[in-house]
Amino acid sequence: MIARIWRGITPAAKADAYFIYLQATGLKEYRSIEGNRGVQVLRRIQGEQAEFLLISFWDSYDAIRKFAGDDFETAVYYPEDKDFLLAMEPKVTHYEILEM
């Protein structure tokens, strides 16, 4: 199993709205892809910023490609992400899960 890790930062004032947006876009799409085994969404608010950490779980790199395309290490963004995110990191990180 593979963990795909993405990180994004929004203004703290937009944190709740961004989570709702995530549910309607990326999280919904994750769940629609064969080979996705779920996602954990973590949020940490520090001062004026909210950091989101998404850890999605996949059967294989082939399953991740169904979501992200052939360049599966490139982050996937949706049209309104630019209205929330302070920066758009170009890459994600993948780890093999050895034990859960």
Biopython code that builds the backbone (N, CA, C, O; Angstrom):
import numpy as np
from Bio.PDB.StructureBuilder import StructureBuilder

atoms = [
    (1, "MET", "N", (0.862, -1.177, 0.000)),
    (1, "MET", "CA", (0.000, 0.000, 0.000)),
    (1, "MET", "C", (0.903, 1.233, 0.000)),
    (1, "MET", "O", (2.003, 1.219, 0.552)),
    (2, "ILE", "N", (0.413, 2.292, -0.628)),
    (2, "ILE", "CA", (1.157, 3.539, -0.765)),
    (2, "ILE", "C", (0.382, 4.675, -0.097)),
    (2, "ILE", "O", (-0.833, 4.790, -0.258)),
    (3, "ALA", "N", (1.104, 5.514, 0.654)),
    (3, "ALA", "CA", (0.531, 6.738, 1.217)),
    (3, "ALA", "C", (0.979, 7.907, 0.359)),
    (3, "ALA", "O", (2.166, 8.064, 0.073)),
    (4, "ARG", "N", (0.024, 8.718, -0.046)),
    (4, "ARG", "CA", (0.291, 9.940, -0.825)),
    (4, "ARG", "C", (0.026, 11.105, 0.109)),
    (4, "ARG", "O", (-1.064, 11.213, 0.672)),
    (5, "ILE", "N", (1.007, 11.978, 0.280)),
    (5, "ILE", "CA", (0.903, 13.052, 1.264)),
    (5, "ILE", "C", (0.971, 14.407, 0.564)),
    (5, "ILE", "O", (1.917, 14.705, -0.165)),
    (6, "TRP", "N", (-0.053, 15.215, 0.806)),
    (6, "TRP", "CA", (-0.141, 16.561, 0.259)),
    (6, "TRP", "C", (-0.328, 17.538, 1.402)),
    (6, "TRP", "O", (-0.983, 17.225, 2.396)),
    (7, "ARG", "N", (0.249, 18.723, 1.259)),
    (7, "ARG", "CA", (0.165, 19.759, 2.283)),
    (7, "ARG", "C", (-0.245, 21.070, 1.635)),
    (7, "ARG", "O", (0.248, 21.423, 0.564)),
    (8, "GLY", "N", (-1.153, 21.794, 2.292)),
    (8, "GLY", "CA", (-1.575, 23.097, 1.820)),
    (8, "GLY", "C", (-1.845, 24.028, 2.989)),
    (8, "GLY", "O", (-2.203, 23.584, 4.080)),
    (9, "ILE", "N", (-1.671, 25.316, 2.752)),
    (9, "ILE", "CA", (-1.875, 26.308, 3.808)),
    (9, "ILE", "C", (-2.856, 27.362, 3.313)),
    (9, "ILE", "O", (-2.718, 27.897, 2.213)),
    (10, "THR", "N", (-3.850, 27.649, 4.151)),
    (10, "THR", "CA", (-4.845, 28.686, 3.870)),
    (10, "THR", "C", (-4.801, 29.728, 4.981)),
    (10, "THR", "O", (-4.223, 29.478, 6.039)),
    (11, "PRO", "N", (-5.399, 30.883, 4.755)),
    (11, "PRO", "CA", (-5.625, 31.788, 5.886)),
    (11, "PRO", "C", (-6.551, 31.093, 6.893)),
    (11, "PRO", "O", (-7.470, 30.375, 6.499)),
    (12, "ALA", "N", (-6.312, 31.304, 8.162)),
    (12, "ALA", "CA", (-7.138, 30.657, 9.197)),
    (12, "ALA", "C", (-8.613, 31.005, 9.020)),
    (12, "ALA", "O", (-9.480, 30.175, 9.295)),
    (13, "ALA", "N", (-8.901, 32.208, 8.571)),
    (13, "ALA", "CA", (-10.293, 32.640, 8.393)),
    (13, "ALA", "C", (-11.021, 31.841, 7.311)),
    (13, "ALA", "O", (-12.251, 31.799, 7.297)),
    (14, "LYS", "N", (-10.278, 31.215, 6.414)),
    (14, "LYS", "CA", (-10.880, 30.425, 5.333)),
    (14, "LYS", "C", (-10.805, 28.918, 5.582)),
    (14, "LYS", "O", (-11.183, 28.132, 4.713)),
    (15, "ALA", "N", (-10.328, 28.508, 6.743)),
    (15, "ALA", "CA", (-10.074, 27.086, 7.005)),
    (15, "ALA", "C", (-11.340, 26.236, 6.904)),
    (15, "ALA", "O", (-11.319, 25.186, 6.261)),
    (16, "ASP", "N", (-12.414, 26.655, 7.509)),
    (16, "ASP", "CA", (-13.639, 25.857, 7.465)),
    (16, "ASP", "C", (-14.202, 25.790, 6.044)),
    (16, "ASP", "O", (-14.639, 24.730, 5.594)),
    (17, "ALA", "N", (-14.190, 26.903, 5.354)),
    (17, "ALA", "CA", (-14.685, 26.928, 3.971)),
    (17, "ALA", "C", (-13.815, 26.054, 3.078)),
    (17, "ALA", "O", (-14.327, 25.390, 2.177)),
    (18, "TYR", "N", (-12.512, 26.045, 3.314)),
    (18, "TYR", "CA", (-11.635, 25.219, 2.484)),
    (18, "TYR", "C", (-11.903, 23.735, 2.731)),
    (18, "TYR", "O", (-11.870, 22.942, 1.790)),
    (19, "PHE", "N", (-12.163, 23.354, 3.958)),
    (19, "PHE", "CA", (-12.474, 21.951, 4.233)),
    (19, "PHE", "C", (-13.747, 21.536, 3.492)),
    (19, "PHE", "O", (-13.797, 20.444, 2.927)),
    (20, "ILE", "N", (-14.744, 22.361, 3.484)),
    (20, "ILE", "CA", (-15.978, 22.065, 2.743)),
    (20, "ILE", "C", (-15.661, 21.917, 1.259)),
    (20, "ILE", "O", (-16.170, 21.011, 0.598)),
    (21, "TYR", "N", (-14.822, 22.806, 0.738)),
    (21, "TYR", "CA", (-14.400, 22.736, -0.661)),
    (21, "TYR", "C", (-13.635, 21.435, -0.931)),
    (21, "TYR", "O", (-13.862, 20.785, -1.952)),
    (22, "LEU", "N", (-12.730, 21.054, -0.021)),
    (22, "LEU", "CA", (-12.005, 19.785, -0.170)),
    (22, "LEU", "C", (-12.961, 18.600, -0.259)),
    (22, "LEU", "O", (-12.771, 17.696, -1.073)),
    (23, "GLN", "N", (-13.983, 18.612, 0.579)),
    (23, "GLN", "CA", (-14.952, 17.512, 0.572)),
    (23, "GLN", "C", (-15.651, 17.396, -0.779)),
    (23, "GLN", "O", (-15.951, 16.291, -1.232)),
    (24, "ALA", "N", (-15.908, 18.518, -1.415)),
    (24, "ALA", "CA", (-16.628, 18.520, -2.693)),
    (24, "ALA", "C", (-15.725, 18.242, -3.893)),
    (24, "ALA", "O", (-16.219, 17.916, -4.973)),
    (25, "THR", "N", (-14.419, 18.365, -3.721)),
    (25, "THR", "CA", (-13.497, 18.209, -4.852)),
    (25, "THR", "C", (-12.573, 17.011, -4.631)),
    (25, "THR", "O", (-12.926, 15.880, -4.966)),
    (26, "GLY", "N", (-11.415, 17.256, -4.078)),
    (26, "GLY", "CA", (-10.388, 16.221, -3.957)),
    (26, "GLY", "C", (-10.812, 14.994, -3.187)),
    (26, "GLY", "O", (-10.570, 13.873, -3.633)),
    (27, "LEU", "N", (-11.445, 15.180, -2.031)),
    (27, "LEU", "CA", (-11.842, 14.020, -1.227)),
    (27, "LEU", "C", (-12.886, 13.180, -1.959)),
    (27, "LEU", "O", (-12.846, 11.950, -1.923)),
    (28, "LYS", "N", (-13.812, 13.854, -2.614)),
    (28, "LYS", "CA", (-14.827, 13.145, -3.398)),
    (28, "LYS", "C", (-14.175, 12.377, -4.543)),
    (28, "LYS", "O", (-14.544, 11.235, -4.819)),
    (29, "GLU", "N", (-13.204, 13.006, -5.209)),
    (29, "GLU", "CA", (-12.540, 12.327, -6.319)),
    (29, "GLU", "C", (-11.702, 11.148, -5.830)),
    (29, "GLU", "O", (-11.712, 10.087, -6.454)),
    (30, "TYR", "N", (-10.976, 11.319, -4.718)),
    (30, "TYR", "CA", (-10.222, 10.186, -4.153)),
    (30, "TYR", "C", (-11.129, 8.968, -4.033)),
    (30, "TYR", "O", (-10.796, 7.877, -4.497)),
    (31, "ARG", "N", (-12.281, 9.174, -3.402)),
    (31, "ARG", "CA", (-13.191, 8.055, -3.115)),
    (31, "ARG", "C", (-13.750, 7.397, -4.374)),
    (31, "ARG", "O", (-14.181, 6.245, -4.339)),
    (32, "SER", "N", (-13.741, 8.132, -5.483)),
    (32, "SER", "CA", (-14.297, 7.580, -6.719)),
    (32, "SER", "C", (-13.303, 6.723, -7.503)),
    (32, "SER", "O", (-13.684, 6.061, -8.468)),
    (33, "ILE", "N", (-12.049, 6.733, -7.099)),
    (33, "ILE", "CA", (-10.998, 6.044, -7.842)),
    (33, "ILE", "C", (-10.807, 4.628, -7.300)),
    (33, "ILE", "O", (-10.589, 4.428, -6.105)),
    (34, "GLU", "N", (-10.893, 3.659, -8.200)),
    (34, "GLU", "CA", (-10.625, 2.276, -7.812)),
    (34, "GLU", "C", (-9.179, 2.173, -7.338)),
    (34, "GLU", "O", (-8.258, 2.643, -8.006)),
    (35, "GLY", "N", (-9.000, 1.564, -6.199)),
    (35, "GLY", "CA", (-7.663, 1.424, -5.629)),
    (35, "GLY", "C", (-7.383, 2.408, -4.516)),
    (35, "GLY", "O", (-6.353, 2.300, -3.850)),
    (36, "ASN", "N", (-8.278, 3.375, -4.292)),
    (36, "ASN", "CA", (-8.135, 4.270, -3.150)),
    (36, "ASN", "C", (-8.692, 3.581, -1.924)),
    (36, "ASN", "O", (-9.786, 3.018, -1.969)),
    (37, "ARG", "N", (-7.961, 3.618, -0.842)),
    (37, "ARG", "CA", (-8.358, 2.950, 0.394)),
    (37, "ARG", "C", (-8.696, 3.922, 1.512)),
    (37, "ARG", "O", (-8.789, 3.538, 2.678)),
    (38, "GLY", "N", (-8.880, 5.190, 1.145)),
    (38, "GLY", "CA", (-9.294, 6.175, 2.146)),
    (38, "GLY", "C", (-8.314, 7.324, 2.244)),
    (38, "GLY", "O", (-7.266, 7.341, 1.598)),
    (39, "VAL", "N", (-8.691, 8.287, 3.076)),
    (39, "VAL", "CA", (-7.868, 9.480, 3.257)),
    (39, "VAL", "C", (-8.057, 9.991, 4.677)),
    (39, "VAL", "O", (-9.151, 9.926, 5.236)),
    (40, "GLN", "N", (-6.987, 10.494, 5.241)),
    (40, "GLN", "CA", (-7.044, 11.193, 6.517)),
    (40, "GLN", "C", (-6.793, 12.664, 6.240)),
    (40, "GLN", "O", (-5.883, 13.017, 5.490)),
    (41, "VAL", "N", (-7.604, 13.523, 6.848)),
    (41, "VAL", "CA", (-7.449, 14.965, 6.692)),
    (41, "VAL", "C", (-7.096, 15.530, 8.059)),
    (41, "VAL", "O", (-7.866, 15.420, 9.013)),
    (42, "LEU", "N", (-5.929, 16.131, 8.133)),
    (42, "LEU", "CA", (-5.472, 16.753, 9.372)),
    (42, "LEU", "C", (-5.395, 18.256, 9.160)),
    (42, "LEU", "O", (-5.058, 18.729, 8.074)),
    (43, "ARG", "N", (-5.712, 19.002, 10.216)),
    (43, "ARG", "CA", (-5.658, 20.459, 10.129)),
    (43, "ARG", "C", (-5.042, 21.001, 11.404)),
    (43, "ARG", "O", (-5.330, 20.535, 12.506)),
    (44, "ARG", "N", (-4.185, 21.999, 11.224)),
    (44, "ARG", "CA", (-3.541, 22.654, 12.364)),
    (44, "ARG", "C", (-3.620, 24.157, 12.134)),
    (44, "ARG", "O", (-3.105, 24.671, 11.141)),
    (45, "ILE", "N", (-4.265, 24.852, 13.056)),
    (45, "ILE", "CA", (-4.360, 26.305, 12.950)),
    (45, "ILE", "C", (-3.334, 26.904, 13.901)),
    (45, "ILE", "O", (-3.314, 26.622, 15.099)),
    (46, "GLN", "N", (-2.484, 27.744, 13.315)),
    (46, "GLN", "CA", (-1.473, 28.451, 14.098)),
    (46, "GLN", "C", (-1.537, 29.919, 13.708)),
    (46, "GLN", "O", (-1.163, 30.299, 12.598)),
    (47, "GLY", "N", (-2.006, 30.720, 14.620)),
    (47, "GLY", "CA", (-2.112, 32.149, 14.334)),
    (47, "GLY", "C", (-3.063, 32.417, 13.195)),
    (47, "GLY", "O", (-4.236, 32.049, 13.262)),
    (48, "GLU", "N", (-2.573, 33.053, 12.149)),
    (48, "GLU", "CA", (-3.397, 33.461, 11.020)),
    (48, "GLU", "C", (-3.429, 32.448, 9.882)),
    (48, "GLU", "O", (-4.017, 32.712, 8.834)),
    (49, "GLN", "N", (-2.799, 31.288, 10.083)),
    (49, "GLN", "CA", (-2.738, 30.284, 9.019)),
    (49, "GLN", "C", (-3.269, 28.938, 9.481)),
    (49, "GLN", "O", (-3.173, 28.576, 10.654)),
    (50, "ALA", "N", (-3.833, 28.207, 8.524)),
    (50, "ALA", "CA", (-4.308, 26.846, 8.774)),
    (50, "ALA", "C", (-3.576, 25.920, 7.808)),
    (50, "ALA", "O", (-3.624, 26.105, 6.592)),
    (51, "GLU", "N", (-2.908, 24.934, 8.362)),
    (51, "GLU", "CA", (-2.198, 23.949, 7.549)),
    (51, "GLU", "C", (-3.055, 22.690, 7.433)),
    (51, "GLU", "O", (-3.549, 22.167, 8.432)),
    (52, "PHE", "N", (-3.220, 22.220, 6.216)),
    (52, "PHE", "CA", (-3.934, 20.981, 5.945)),
    (52, "PHE", "C", (-2.926, 19.935, 5.502)),
    (52, "PHE", "O", (-2.042, 20.214, 4.691)),
    (53, "LEU", "N", (-3.063, 18.744, 6.033)),
    (53, "LEU", "CA", (-2.229, 17.618, 5.631)),
    (53, "LEU", "C", (-3.170, 16.488, 5.241)),
    (53, "LEU", "O", (-3.936, 15.993, 6.069)),
    (54, "LEU", "N", (-3.110, 16.087, 3.989)),
    (54, "LEU", "CA", (-3.944, 14.989, 3.488)),
    (54, "LEU", "C", (-3.059, 13.781, 3.259)),
    (54, "LEU", "O", (-2.055, 13.857, 2.551)),
    (55, "ILE", "N", (-3.436, 12.671, 3.858)),
    (55, "ILE", "CA", (-2.727, 11.412, 3.669)),
    (55, "ILE", "C", (-3.732, 10.441, 3.061)),
    (55, "ILE", "O", (-4.637, 9.951, 3.735)),
    (56, "SER", "N", (-3.551, 10.180, 1.783)),
    (56, "SER", "CA", (-4.450, 9.240, 1.108)),
    (56, "SER", "C", (-3.737, 7.907, 0.941)),
    (56, "SER", "O", (-2.512, 7.848, 0.832)),
    (57, "PHE", "N", (-4.522, 6.847, 0.924)),
    (57, "PHE", "CA", (-3.991, 5.493, 0.898)),
    (57, "PHE", "C", (-4.425, 4.797, -0.390)),
    (57, "PHE", "O", (-5.594, 4.842, -0.773)),
    (58, "TRP", "N", (-3.468, 4.155, -1.046)),
    (58, "TRP", "CA", (-3.677, 3.592, -2.372)),
    (58, "TRP", "C", (-3.115, 2.192, -2.453)),
    (58, "TRP", "O", (-2.109, 1.876, -1.816)),
    (59, "ASP", "N", (-3.768, 1.352, -3.240)),
    (59, "ASP", "CA", (-3.290, -0.012, -3.439)),
    (59, "ASP", "C", (-1.939, -0.057, -4.134)),
    (59, "ASP", "O", (-1.118, -0.928, -3.846)),
    (60, "SER", "N", (-1.702, 0.883, -5.054)),
    (60, "SER", "CA", (-0.494, 0.820, -5.883)),
    (60, "SER", "C", (-0.254, 2.176, -6.553)),
    (60, "SER", "O", (-1.102, 3.068, -6.508)),
    (61, "TYR", "N", (0.909, 2.306, -7.169)),
    (61, "TYR", "CA", (1.190, 3.505, -7.953)),
    (61, "TYR", "C", (0.269, 3.581, -9.178)),
    (61, "TYR", "O", (-0.076, 4.673, -9.627)),
    (62, "ASP", "N", (-0.118, 2.448, -9.703)),
    (62, "ASP", "CA", (-1.066, 2.458, -10.827)),
    (62, "ASP", "C", (-2.400, 3.068, -10.408)),
    (62, "ASP", "O", (-3.019, 3.804, -11.176)),
    (63, "ALA", "N", (-2.838, 2.764, -9.198)),
    (63, "ALA", "CA", (-4.082, 3.363, -8.700)),
    (63, "ALA", "C", (-3.921, 4.877, -8.549)),
    (63, "ALA", "O", (-4.840, 5.632, -8.866)),
    (64, "ILE", "N", (-2.761, 5.321, -8.070)),
    (64, "ILE", "CA", (-2.506, 6.762, -7.923)),
    (64, "ILE", "C", (-2.531, 7.434, -9.290)),
    (64, "ILE", "O", (-3.042, 8.546, -9.423)),
    (65, "ARG", "N", (-1.990, 6.776, -10.298)),
    (65, "ARG", "CA", (-2.001, 7.343, -11.658)),
    (65, "ARG", "C", (-3.425, 7.572, -12.163)),
    (65, "ARG", "O", (-3.659, 8.493, -12.945)),
    (66, "LYS", "N", (-4.368, 6.754, -11.731)),
    (66, "LYS", "CA", (-5.769, 6.952, -12.130)),
    (66, "LYS", "C", (-6.293, 8.292, -11.604)),
    (66, "LYS", "O", (-7.168, 8.908, -12.212)),
    (67, "PHE", "N", (-5.758, 8.723, -10.492)),
    (67, "PHE", "CA", (-6.151, 10.004, -9.906)),
    (67, "PHE", "C", (-5.294, 11.156, -10.433)),
    (67, "PHE", "O", (-5.820, 12.197, -10.828)),
    (68, "ALA", "N", (-3.976, 10.965, -10.438)),
    (68, "ALA", "CA", (-3.049, 12.067, -10.675)),
    (68, "ALA", "C", (-2.456, 12.112, -12.075)),
    (68, "ALA", "O", (-1.828, 13.105, -12.443)),
    (69, "GLY", "N", (-2.642, 11.063, -12.860)),
    (69, "GLY", "CA", (-2.032, 11.022, -14.181)),
    (69, "GLY", "C", (-0.651, 10.387, -14.133)),
    (69, "GLY", "O", (-0.191, 9.944, -13.080)),
    (70, "ASP", "N", (0.001, 10.352, -15.289)),
    (70, "ASP", "CA", (1.294, 9.674, -15.398)),
    (70, "ASP", "C", (2.367, 10.304, -14.518)),
    (70, "ASP", "O", (3.201, 9.593, -13.957)),
    (71, "ASP", "N", (2.357, 11.622, -14.391)),
    (71, "ASP", "CA", (3.315, 12.304, -13.514)),
    (71, "ASP", "C", (2.708, 12.359, -12.110)),
    (71, "ASP", "O", (2.331, 13.424, -11.621)),
    (72, "PHE", "N", (2.625, 11.206, -11.484)),
    (72, "PHE", "CA", (1.847, 11.061, -10.250)),
    (72, "PHE", "C", (2.453, 11.769, -9.040)),
    (72, "PHE", "O", (1.805, 11.846, -7.996)),
    (73, "GLU", "N", (3.666, 12.285, -9.149)),
    (73, "GLU", "CA", (4.251, 13.037, -8.036)),
    (73, "GLU", "C", (3.884, 14.524, -8.092)),
    (73, "GLU", "O", (4.213, 15.283, -7.180)),
    (74, "THR", "N", (3.206, 14.929, -9.156)),
    (74, "THR", "CA", (2.740, 16.308, -9.270)),
    (74, "THR", "C", (1.430, 16.447, -8.495)),
    (74, "THR", "O", (0.539, 15.604, -8.603)),
    (75, "ALA", "N", (1.329, 17.515, -7.717)),
    (75, "ALA", "CA", (0.115, 17.772, -6.946)),
    (75, "ALA", "C", (-1.061, 18.043, -7.883)),
    (75, "ALA", "O", (-0.896, 18.617, -8.959)),
    (76, "VAL", "N", (-2.239, 17.623, -7.459)),
    (76, "VAL", "CA", (-3.475, 17.853, -8.217)),
    (76, "VAL", "C", (-4.219, 19.013, -7.553)),
    (76, "VAL", "O", (-4.469, 18.999, -6.348)),
    (77, "TYR", "N", (-4.565, 20.012, -8.360)),
    (77, "TYR", "CA", (-5.314, 21.160, -7.849)),
    (77, "TYR", "C", (-6.607, 21.333, -8.638)),
    (77, "TYR", "O", (-6.738, 20.871, -9.771)),
    (78, "TYR", "N", (-7.553, 22.012, -8.003)),
    (78, "TYR", "CA", (-8.862, 22.271, -8.586)),
    (78, "TYR", "C", (-9.006, 23.776, -8.796)),
    (78, "TYR", "O", (-8.266, 24.555, -8.195)),
    (79, "PRO", "N", (-9.950, 24.196, -9.643)),
    (79, "PRO", "CA", (-10.027, 25.605, -10.046)),
    (79, "PRO", "C", (-10.047, 26.625, -8.904)),
    (79, "PRO", "O", (-9.382, 27.657, -9.002)),
    (80, "GLU", "N", (-10.777, 26.369, -7.844)),
    (80, "GLU", "CA", (-10.902, 27.369, -6.783)),
    (80, "GLU", "C", (-9.822, 27.257, -5.710)),
    (80, "GLU", "O", (-9.823, 28.043, -4.763)),
    (81, "ASP", "N", (-8.897, 26.298, -5.833)),
    (81, "ASP", "CA", (-7.804, 26.206, -4.857)),
    (81, "ASP", "C", (-7.059, 27.537, -4.740)),
    (81, "ASP", "O", (-6.647, 27.927, -3.648)),
    (82, "LYS", "N", (-6.890, 28.223, -5.859)),
    (82, "LYS", "CA", (-6.157, 29.502, -5.858)),
    (82, "LYS", "C", (-6.846, 30.556, -4.996)),
    (82, "LYS", "O", (-6.202, 31.511, -4.561)),
    (83, "ASP", "N", (-8.150, 30.398, -4.742)),
    (83, "ASP", "CA", (-8.883, 31.340, -3.899)),
    (83, "ASP", "C", (-8.661, 31.081, -2.408)),
    (83, "ASP", "O", (-8.983, 31.926, -1.572)),
    (84, "PHE", "N", (-8.115, 29.919, -2.080)),
    (84, "PHE", "CA", (-7.909, 29.543, -0.684)),
    (84, "PHE", "C", (-6.440, 29.427, -0.292)),
    (84, "PHE", "O", (-6.040, 29.910, 0.767)),
    (85, "LEU", "N", (-5.646, 28.798, -1.129)),
    (85, "LEU", "CA", (-4.284, 28.438, -0.749)),
    (85, "LEU", "C", (-3.327, 29.620, -0.870)),
    (85, "LEU", "O", (-3.399, 30.406, -1.815)),
    (86, "LEU", "N", (-2.437, 29.727, 0.100)),
    (86, "LEU", "CA", (-1.437, 30.790, 0.094)),
    (86, "LEU", "C", (-0.292, 30.471, -0.866)),
    (86, "LEU", "O", (0.370, 31.377, -1.373)),
    (87, "ALA", "N", (-0.066, 29.207, -1.109)),
    (87, "ALA", "CA", (0.936, 28.741, -2.076)),
    (87, "ALA", "C", (0.462, 27.397, -2.594)),
    (87, "ALA", "O", (-0.299, 26.696, -1.926)),
    (88, "MET", "N", (0.912, 27.044, -3.781)),
    (88, "MET", "CA", (0.500, 25.770, -4.369)),
    (88, "MET", "C", (1.760, 24.940, -4.616)),
    (88, "MET", "O", (2.443, 25.087, -5.629)),
    (89, "GLU", "N", (2.038, 24.071, -3.658)),
    (89, "GLU", "CA", (3.231, 23.238, -3.765)),
    (89, "GLU", "C", (3.121, 22.352, -4.998)),
    (89, "GLU", "O", (2.075, 21.746, -5.231)),
    (90, "PRO", "N", (4.177, 22.270, -5.783)),
    (90, "PRO", "CA", (4.103, 21.525, -7.039)),
    (90, "PRO", "C", (4.122, 20.006, -6.899)),
    (90, "PRO", "O", (3.650, 19.299, -7.789)),
    (91, "LYS", "N", (4.653, 19.504, -5.811)),
    (91, "LYS", "CA", (4.837, 18.050, -5.671)),
    (91, "LYS", "C", (4.195, 17.525, -4.396)),
    (91, "LYS", "O", (3.979, 18.261, -3.433)),
    (92, "VAL", "N", (3.898, 16.240, -4.416)),
    (92, "VAL", "CA", (3.459, 15.508, -3.235)),
    (92, "VAL", "C", (4.553, 14.503, -2.887)),
    (92, "VAL", "O", (5.543, 14.371, -3.606)),
    (93, "THR", "N", (4.363, 13.799, -1.779)),
    (93, "THR", "CA", (5.326, 12.797, -1.342)),
    (93, "THR", "C", (4.617, 11.458, -1.226)),
    (93, "THR", "O", (3.458, 11.394, -0.817)),
    (94, "HIS", "N", (5.311, 10.402, -1.584)),
    (94, "HIS", "CA", (4.761, 9.054, -1.473)),
    (94, "HIS", "C", (5.642, 8.202, -0.555)),
    (94, "HIS", "O", (6.868, 8.309, -0.568)),
    (95, "TYR", "N", (4.983, 7.356, 0.238)),
    (95, "TYR", "CA", (5.680, 6.419, 1.101)),
    (95, "TYR", "C", (5.039, 5.057, 0.961)),
    (95, "TYR", "O", (3.817, 4.958, 0.860)),
    (96, "GLU", "N", (5.835, 4.013, 0.952)),
    (96, "GLU", "CA", (5.302, 2.665, 1.049)),
    (96, "GLU", "C", (4.905, 2.424, 2.491)),
    (96, "GLU", "O", (5.662, 2.752, 3.405)),
    (97, "ILE", "N", (3.732, 1.857, 2.706)),
    (97, "ILE", "CA", (3.274, 1.543, 4.050)),
    (97, "ILE", "C", (3.747, 0.135, 4.357)),
    (97, "ILE", "O", (3.367, -0.824, 3.685)),
    (98, "LEU", "N", (4.579, 0.023, 5.379)),
    (98, "LEU", "CA", (5.115, -1.272, 5.755)),
    (98, "LEU", "C", (4.259, -1.956, 6.824)),
    (98, "LEU", "O", (4.194, -3.183, 6.896)),
    (99, "GLU", "N", (3.602, -1.133, 7.654)),
    (99, "GLU", "CA", (2.738, -1.690, 8.695)),
    (99, "GLU", "C", (1.741, -0.629, 9.117)),
    (99, "GLU", "O", (2.067, 0.555, 9.202)),
    (100, "MET", "N", (0.505, -1.080, 9.383)),
    (100, "MET", "CA", (-0.526, -0.154, 9.885)),
    (100, "MET", "C", (-1.063, -0.671, 11.200)),
    (100, "MET", "O", (-1.939, -0.046, 11.798)),
]
sb = StructureBuilder()
sb.init_structure("model")
sb.init_model(0)
sb.init_chain("A")
sb.init_seg("    ")
for serial, (resi, resn, name, xyz) in enumerate(atoms, 1):
    if name == "N":
        sb.init_residue(resn, " ", resi, " ")
    sb.init_atom(name, np.array(xyz, "f"), 0.0, 1.0, " ", f" {name:<3s}", serial, name[0])
structure = sb.get_structure()
